[in-house]
Amino acid sequence: MSDNGNTILVVGGGISGMTTAIEAAEAGYKAVIVEKKSYLGGRVAQMNKYFPKLCPPYCGMEINFRRIRANPNIRSYTLAELESARRHNGSYKATLRIQPRFVNAKCTACGECEKVCPVERPNDFNFGMDKTKAIYFPHDMAMPVRYAIDEATCQGSSCAKCVEVCQYGAIQLDMQAETVELEADAIVMATGWDPYDAGKIDNLGFGTHADVITNVMMERLAAGNGPTGGKIQRPSDGKEPASVAFVQCAGSRDENHMEHCSSICCLATFKHIAYLHDQNPEIQAYMFYIDLRAQGKYEAFVQSVSAQEHTTLIKGKVAKIETDGDAGQLVVTAENAVTGEKVHQTVDMIVLATGMEPAAKAGSLPVSMDSEQSGFLLPSGPEGVLTTGVAKKPTDVASCTQDATAAALKAIQSILRR
Ligand SMILES: Cc1cc2nc3c(=O)[nH]c(=O)nc-3n(C[C@H](O)[C@H](O)[C@H](O)COP(=O)(O)OP(=O)(O)OC[C@H]3O[C@@H](n4cnc5c(N)ncnc54)[C@H](O)[C@@H]3O)c2cc1C
């Protein structure tokens, strides 16, 4: 693959960042991905299935990983962030800060280290619903295929059991943070989203009632490589729920939380109802919504799931969630906006459809970027700096990959214009 000597720096290694890097590299540019987590793939790696086809996201991810591995024009850094970017002679002098992984490239992911590690940490990949050892493999399909050590939990050289057992010499407990300097001819921000913190929504019981979970937790509960091996069960007692309520716009379209609509939460809930009915078609699903939003081609998917038996849609904003005495159940209170009736629905489990909040806001990045009122970054920043994917607006994966391809082209154009 030819390389014309120009470098595009991509901040964020989710589907948008990977796509930008791949498209730029396949057009002959060098691409450097800077990802703050220990693996590439972003939030998509945490999804169980994609709407509307309900296929696992790994097929698409694996193709991208293969394109990255096969392309010498792409370099990626994990556990890394852009520390500074200074304009210099039409390009940027960028400094990356790379946190120590404590496991080097000799790691074969054999897992012997994990067996002897004596300490555990909450598994952030599964939203704290299970634990990993201090030395952990980020998730089944992680790229790079390499363990990492959580410095905050690891007992360090006073333990070192993992070092003793590793026959490849892959564990280096004295690894230090490092900085990498490089010249970037364009920068693309692909920093994506974080789930809105449901703990901030006082009336919906998250954090108070164990059986109130969020939509991203539901993705992990339904996943075969998730904390329950794919069995959707109540966190409080591990039983299969007989009924589940889905609360839409949890913290979204609400001036006290996030004013924007994340545009995918309704579709995600229909997908979650499909997960429930895949497990047991008798589980009763209630969906409380303000408006149903399904962009363009997704309408048929919504129609097919909402027509399923044991699926009830109630137009009404949920006012509160409480426990039902000693019965271990939960009661959702809402007003049905069609009939005007007050609804008190008793269920076994509740899923809050929390929206997408921009992971990077203006001011949180070392490059001066402006954002909309909602916090999503504007499409472009200073000369040669662009934004792509959910960093720019909440949307689905197909739109992200199209937008990321366009961002690669825009970045190339900005270089050619100089
Ligand atoms: C419950 C739910 C279900 C969904 N289901 C579907 C579905 O079925 N189908 C579908 O098409 N879409 C779905 N989506 C939407 C989908 O998740 C997004 O479209 C997709 O994640 C956007 O990818 P992205 O690369 O733009 O952002 P992300 O996936 O968030 O990736 C951004 C990456 O940037 C990294 N990063 C952030 N800040 C920095 C920084 N400062 N420095 C370095 N790295 C940084 C992050 O660690 C992350 O790896 C769903 C969303 C939700 C909430």
The ligand as an SDF file (V2000), in Angstrom:
LIG
                    3D

 53 58  0  0  0  0  0  0  0  0999 V2000
  -28.5970    0.9090   24.1800 C   0  0  0  0  0  0  0  0  0  0  0  0
  -28.0160    1.1920   22.8130 C   0  0  0  0  0  0  0  0  0  0  0  0
  -28.1270    0.2340   21.8250 C   0  0  0  0  0  0  0  0  0  0  0  0
  -27.6440    0.4900   20.5420 C   0  0  0  0  0  0  0  0  0  0  0  0
  -27.8280   -0.4410   19.5730 N   0  0  0  0  0  0  0  0  0  0  0  0
  -27.4890   -0.1620   18.3090 C   0  0  0  0  0  0  0  0  0  0  0  0
  -27.8110   -1.0820   17.2480 C   0  0  0  0  0  0  0  0  0  0  0  0
  -28.3620   -2.1510   17.4790 O   0  0  0  0  0  0  0  0  0  0  0  0
  -27.5080   -0.7200   15.9700 N   0  0  0  0  0  0  0  0  0  0  0  0
  -26.8930    0.4750   15.6680 C   0  0  0  0  0  0  0  0  0  0  0  0
  -26.6690    0.7510   14.4830 O   0  0  0  0  0  0  0  0  0  0  0  0
  -26.5480    1.3650   16.6610 N   0  0  0  0  0  0  0  0  0  0  0  0
  -26.8350    1.0730   17.9540 C   0  0  0  0  0  0  0  0  0  0  0  0
  -26.5090    1.9590   18.9590 N   0  0  0  0  0  0  0  0  0  0  0  0
  -25.7230    3.1550   18.6130 C   0  0  0  0  0  0  0  0  0  0  0  0
  -24.1970    2.8310   18.5140 C   0  0  0  0  0  0  0  0  0  0  0  0
  -23.7560    2.3800   19.7720 O   0  0  0  0  0  0  0  0  0  0  0  0
  -23.4100    4.0710   18.0690 C   0  0  0  0  0  0  0  0  0  0  0  0
  -23.8780    4.4460   16.7790 O   0  0  0  0  0  0  0  0  0  0  0  0
  -21.9030    3.8010   17.9630 C   0  0  0  0  0  0  0  0  0  0  0  0
  -21.3830    3.3640   19.1960 O   0  0  0  0  0  0  0  0  0  0  0  0
  -21.1700    5.0750   17.5690 C   0  0  0  0  0  0  0  0  0  0  0  0
  -19.8080    4.7760   17.3620 O   0  0  0  0  0  0  0  0  0  0  0  0
  -18.6840    5.9040   17.5940 P   0  0  0  0  0  0  0  0  0  0  0  0
  -17.4040    5.3080   17.1240 O   0  0  0  0  0  0  0  0  0  0  0  0
  -19.1040    7.1960   16.9930 O   0  0  0  0  0  0  0  0  0  0  0  0
  -18.6410    6.1150   19.1800 O   0  0  0  0  0  0  0  0  0  0  0  0
  -18.1900    5.0930   20.3120 P   0  0  0  0  0  0  0  0  0  0  0  0
  -18.6950    3.7360   20.0680 O   0  0  0  0  0  0  0  0  0  0  0  0
  -18.5720    5.7530   21.6030 O   0  0  0  0  0  0  0  0  0  0  0  0
  -16.6050    5.0770   20.2050 O   0  0  0  0  0  0  0  0  0  0  0  0
  -15.8320    6.1930   20.6190 C   0  0  0  0  0  0  0  0  0  0  0  0
  -14.4620    5.7470   21.0890 C   0  0  0  0  0  0  0  0  0  0  0  0
  -13.6690    6.8970   21.4360 O   0  0  0  0  0  0  0  0  0  0  0  0
  -12.9750    6.6610   22.6590 C   0  0  0  0  0  0  0  0  0  0  0  0
  -12.7030    7.9650   23.2790 N   0  0  0  0  0  0  0  0  0  0  0  0
  -13.5980    8.8220   23.8350 C   0  0  0  0  0  0  0  0  0  0  0  0
  -12.9620    9.9390   24.2540 N   0  0  0  0  0  0  0  0  0  0  0  0
  -11.6390    9.7710   23.9570 C   0  0  0  0  0  0  0  0  0  0  0  0
  -10.4800   10.5720   24.1380 C   0  0  0  0  0  0  0  0  0  0  0  0
  -10.5430   11.7900   24.6990 N   0  0  0  0  0  0  0  0  0  0  0  0
   -9.2910   10.0930   23.7290 N   0  0  0  0  0  0  0  0  0  0  0  0
   -9.1940    8.8560   23.1520 C   0  0  0  0  0  0  0  0  0  0  0  0
  -10.2690    8.0470   22.9530 N   0  0  0  0  0  0  0  0  0  0  0  0
  -11.4680    8.5070   23.3370 C   0  0  0  0  0  0  0  0  0  0  0  0
  -13.9460    5.7900   23.4550 C   0  0  0  0  0  0  0  0  0  0  0  0
  -13.2420    5.0690   24.4600 O   0  0  0  0  0  0  0  0  0  0  0  0
  -14.5360    4.8880   22.3610 C   0  0  0  0  0  0  0  0  0  0  0  0
  -13.7410    3.7310   22.1740 O   0  0  0  0  0  0  0  0  0  0  0  0
  -26.9710    1.7290   20.2530 C   0  0  0  0  0  0  0  0  0  0  0  0
  -26.8250    2.6780   21.2770 C   0  0  0  0  0  0  0  0  0  0  0  0
  -27.3760    2.4320   22.5410 C   0  0  0  0  0  0  0  0  0  0  0  0
  -27.3080    3.5040   23.5940 C   0  0  0  0  0  0  0  0  0  0  0  0
  1  2  1  0
  2  3  1  0
  2 52  2  0
  3  4  2  0
  4  5  1  0
  4 50  1  0
  5  6  2  0
  6  7  1  0
  6 13  1  0
  7  8  2  0
  7  9  1  0
  9 10  1  0
 10 11  2  0
 10 12  1  0
 12 13  2  0
 13 14  1  0
 14 15  1  0
 14 50  1  0
 15 16  1  0
 16 17  1  0
 16 18  1  0
 18 19  1  0
 18 20  1  0
 20 21  1  0
 20 22  1  0
 22 23  1  0
 23 24  1  0
 24 25  2  0
 24 26  1  0
 24 27  1  0
 27 28  1  0
 28 29  2  0
 28 30  1  0
 28 31  1  0
 31 32  1  0
 32 33  1  0
 33 34  1  0
 33 48  1  0
 34 35  1  0
 35 36  1  0
 35 46  1  0
 36 37  1  0
 36 45  1  0
 37 38  2  0
 38 39  1  0
 39 40  1  0
 39 45  2  0
 40 41  1  0
 40 42  2  0
 42 43  1  0
 43 44  2  0
 44 45  1  0
 46 47  1  0
 46 48  1  0
 48 49  1  0
 50 51  2  0
 51 52  1  0
 52 53  1  0
M  END
$$$$
